[in-house]
Amino acid sequence: MHLLLRIVLSLGLFGTVTSSIYCLMVIAAAVRFGLRKRRDERAEATFLPPLSVLKPLHGTEPGMERNLETFFEQDYPEFELLFCARQESDEGLQLARRVGARYPHVDAHYMTCGEPMPKFHNAKVYSLEKLDSAAKHELYITSDADVRVKPDYLRRMVQNLKDPHIGLASCVYLGTTTGGLAPQLDAVGKSVEMTSGVLVADMLEGTKFALGATMAVRKKSFYDVGGFGELGQFYADDFVLGNRLSKQGTGVLLATHVIRLMVQDSPFWLSFRNQLRWMQSTRRSRPWGHFGSGLTFAMPFGLLGLAWGLASGHALLGLAWIGLAMVNRWLQAGTILRVMGDDGWLYGALIYPLRDLLGSALWLGSYGGDHFYYRGKIYRLKGGGQVEAME
């Protein structure tokens, strides 16, 4: 028993130190990001080339109509909106047509691509290839259907491509939901957990990846990394695109513009499964970075400290330990959410210790297997993040 307590104490101390160092790094990275964000917001948007906005669609979901409307309401001189779904009967494509009918002044086009070819295990990339073939302009803005933006979104995102040496820019996002606790934990995870890692990585080594929710990207960049057929073999196509461009010496930026990513009101088991799928993908895309991220969580090590305190007769010390872990997560979440401009930052910060526990469980679960379920099919993740459909 004495040996077990020493092991628990050692693990708790080690994890508390690493998560505290990480929290300080997050705060420093957030301050750095906030200064850049303030500077960019004050700068005049003078680079306004024509743009093609590419939006793959597959089905519909609550709130999607408003998501689409925000793209038709852009304050930008010349752009086209291109939508693509697998079939003409797709509800998402039909919704886009109905929304577009209310904005006749916007140059919008709607198309289908059919079912993905065998090499395209990533159906989104298959749609992007079709959209690429129809786009009139050389500069793209890509975005997912669950993205909601402000009227200056195109103006702000395209400024990142003003330098011809920059091939891609993507941005962090605020997870937003009207649902219950499960989607709220998912949303604050997207806002804080993901953004923390991104900002720290950008501070330490620059941006060597992309976040696919939305990107400002050159048409040429897709072909520089092997084309859509190559990217379509990966689940995390955005990471591969940004990582390969960076290795080639092409500039990859983290934009300071912040968008909203709408999180659906799903039951806990479905929300957990969806988040686990992304964790599994991250483990395959960057295995060592993912492994190290296990040391950034604070609450599991706080619980170890509490368990040690209760079992060793130091209950007050154990309670102080778990309290310190909670303060750690409150500081991290509060800093990130305020820098990103979240009006509901206080509630997000308050529930973040619970999200930290959930995140650590997802991290552990990501090592439990290579198969995942997505849109009616079972897939298997392979080395490097490649994905294949199971027969």
N, C-alpha and C positions, 0 to 999 in steps of 0.2 A: 504493500500500500504506500509505503514511504517513497519507493522508487517511482511509482505511478504519479504521485503528487509532484515529484520533482520534474518529471517529464511534462506534466500539464503546466506547471509553473514556467518552465523554460520555453515551451511553445507559446504560451500566452504573452510572456515578456517579449520574445522575439517578434511576434506578429504585431504587438502593440507599438513597438519601436518602428517597424517598417511602415505600418499604416499611418503613424504620426508624421514620419518623414514625408510620406506621400501626400498627406494633407497639406503640409507646408509648401510642397512643390506645386500642388494644385492652386493654392492661394496665389503664389507668385505668378504662375502661368495665367491665371484669371485676371490679375491686375495688368499684366502685359497685354492680354487680349483686349481688355477694356480700354486701355489707352489707344491701341490701334483702332478699335471700333469707333471711339469718339473722334479720332482724327479723320477716319474715312467718311463718317457721317457729315462732318463739316466741309469736306472737300466737294467742289462742284463736279457733277457728273458730265464731263465734256465729251467722252468717247461714246458715241451713239451709232454704231454701225447697224445695218439690217440684221435681224436675227431670225433663226428658225427654232421654234420651241417644240420639242419632241416629247409626246406624252403617250407611252404605252398604256393600254387599258385592259382589264380583265374583270368583268362583272362590276357590281356596284356595292355600295355600303352606305350606312347612315352618314350624312354630312358631306357626301361626295359632291352633291350639287353645288354647295357653297364653295368647296375646294376649286371646282372647275370655274365658277364665276370669277374668282379672284384672278385667274389668268386672262380672262376676257377684259378685265378692268384695268389692265396695265397702262401706266402713263409712259408710253414709249412711241417714238415717231414711226418706226417701220418694223413690223415683225409679223410672222405667220405662225399660226397654231396648227400643229399636225397631230392627229389622234390616230392610233392604230389598235385594233383588237383582232382576235383570231377569226371571228365570224361576224357577219353583218347583224346577226340577231343578238350579239352581246349587249347586255343591259347597260354596261358602262358606255359603250359607243353610242347607243341610242340616247342616253342621258346627255352626252356631250353634244349631240346634234340638237336636242331640244334647247339646251342652254345657249348654244351658238346662234340659234334662230332669234334670240333676244338681243344679240349684239351683231347686227348685220354689217356694221362698219369694220369688224375685225376679219382679217383674212384667215379663215379657218378651213381645214381640209380633213376629211375622214376617210379612212381606208382600212382594209383587212389584209392579213398576211397568211391566213390558214393555220393549220396545226404545225408546230415546229418540226423541222427536219431532225433526223436521228442525232446529228452532231450537236444540235442546240438543246442541251438539257436545261438551259436557262431560257425560258420562253420570253422573258422580258427583252433579252438581247436579240432574239429573233424578230421581235416587233421593232426594235431599234434599227435593225438592218433595213427593214422595209421603209421606215420613216426616213432613214438616211438617203435612200434611193430617190425619195420624192422631195427632199428639202431643197429650197432654192438658194440658200445662203451658206457661207462657209463657217460661220460661227453659230454654235448651238447652245441652247439652254435645255437640258433634259430634266425631267422631274417625274416623280411617282404620283399616282392618283390620290394618295393620302396627304399630299402637301398643300398647305394653305399659305398664301403670301399677301404682302402689302402691295399697293399700287406702284411703289418705286422699286420693286423686286428686280425687274429686268435691268433698270438703270444701274442699280448697285452691283448686281452680279457681273455684268459685262465689263465693268471698269477693271476687273482683274485680268482681262485679256488685252488690255491696252498695250502692254509690253509684248512684242511679237515672240519673245522667247518663252513666254508662259503658255503652256499647252492645255492646262486644266485648272479650275478652281472649284472647290466644293465648300459647303458650309455646315456648321453645326445647327441643331434644331431644338426647339422646345417641344417636348411631348405634351400633347393637349388632349384632354378627354372630358366627357360629361358623364362618364360611367362611375361605377362603384370603386371599392378599394382595390380590386385586382388590376383593372386598367389604370388606376391612379399610380399604383406602384410601378407598373410597366412604363407609364409616361414619365415619371420622375427619374426612372432609371435611364431612359433615353436622354433626358435633359441633363442629368448630373453625372451618372456613372460613365456614360459614353463620352460626354463632352470633357470630363476631367482627363480621361486618358488621351483624348485627341489633343487638348491644349498642352498637356505636359510633353507629349511626343513632339509637337510642333516647336515647343520651347527648347527642347534638348537637342533635336537633330533635324529640325525642319520637317516639312510635310512630305512623306514618301508613300502616300496612299490617297484615296479619294472616298468620299461619302456619297453614295449613289442616290440619296433622296432627291438631291438636285445638284446639277453641275453646270458650270459654264465651260464649254470645251470646244476645241477646234475640230472640224470634220477630219482634218489630217491626223489628229491624235489617235483616233480609233485604228487607222491603218498602220500607224507607226508601231503599234504593239501587236500586230498580226491580224487585225481585222475582226469583224464580228463573229466569224466562224470560230476563231480561236477563243475569244472572250466567252462565247456561248457555252463552252465546256466547264465554266467555273460558276459556282454558286455566288461567290463574292466577286462578281465581275468588276465592281467599282474599285475594290482594293487592288485587283490585278492590274487594271488600267492605270491607276495612279502610281502603283509601285513600279511598273515597267517603264512608264514615262520618266519617273525620277531616276531610275538606273541608267536610262539613256542620256541623261543630262538635260531633259526637257523640264522647264519650270512647272512645279505643281504647288499651288497655293491653298492655304486655308483662308477663305473669305471671312470678313468680319460681319457680313450681313447674316441675320438670324431669321430662319423661317419657322413655321409651325408644322409639326408632324402629328396628324390626328390619329389618336389611338382609340380603337373600337371598344365598346363595352362588351367584353367577352367574359365567360365564366373563368374561374381561376385555372382550371385544368387546361383549357385551350390557350389562355394567355401564357401559361408556363411552358407549354409545348412549343409555341411560336418563339418565345425568347430562347428556349433551349436550342432550337434549330440554329439561331444566329450564333450562340456560344459555340456550338459544334463546328460551325463554319470558321469562326475566328481561330479555334484551336488548330484547324488544318491549314489556314492561310498563313498564320504566323505563330508556330508552336511554342517558341521560347518566350516570346512576349506574352502570350496567353498564360503560360505556366507561371511567369513572374507576377501576373496580375492577381494571383491568389493571395499575395502578400499585401495587397493594397486595401483589402477589406478590413474593417475595424471591429465590427460587432462579433464575429465568431471568436476572435481572440479576447474580447471583453467577456464573453460567456465563459471561456476557459478560465479567465481570471476570477470570475464569480464562483465557478465550480471549485477552483482551488481554495478560495477564501472560505467557502462554506464547509468544505471537507477538512480543512486544516485548522479550523477554529479561529479564522481571521475574517469573520463575516463582514465586518465594517470595511475592511480593506477590499474585500471582494466586491462589495456594493460600490465603493469608490471607483474600482477598476471598470466595472460596466458603465458607470456614470461617465467616466473619462472617454470611453469608446463612443458613447452617445454624443458627447460634446464635440468630439472629433468629427463625426458625421454631420452634425448640425452646422459646424463651421464650413465644412466642404460644400454642402448643399446650398447653404445660404449665400456663400460667396459666388458660386457658379450661377445660381438663378438670378441674383441681383445684377451681375455683370451682363447676363443675357437679356435683361429687361423683362423678367417675368413678374407681372403684377401680383400673382399668387405665390410669391416666393416663400412666404412664411409657412404656409401649410405644407408646401413641398419639402421644406427643410425639416419640419416637425416629423413627417412620416419617413424621412430618408433612412433613419437607422433600421427600420423594418425592411426597407428596400435593400439595404446593405446585406442584411441576413439572407434575403431572397437571392440576391446576386451571387453570394457565396455558394448557395445551394445549386444554382444554375451552373456556376463554374465547376463544381464537383461533378454535376451531372453530365457536363460536356465530355467527360472522360469515360462515360459509360457505354458508348457505342458509336457507330458510324452511319446508322440508318435514321432517316427522318421522313415524316409524312408532310406533303405539301400539295394542296389543290388536287386531291384525289389520287395521288401517286406516292409510291414509296421510292425514295432515292437513297443512294449510298455516297458518302463523301470519301474521296480518295486523297492521297498525298498531294499537298500543294493547294488543296481547296477545289480540285476538280470534282465534278459530280456526275453520276450516271443513274439513269432510271433502272429500277429492278424489273426484270421480266416476270 
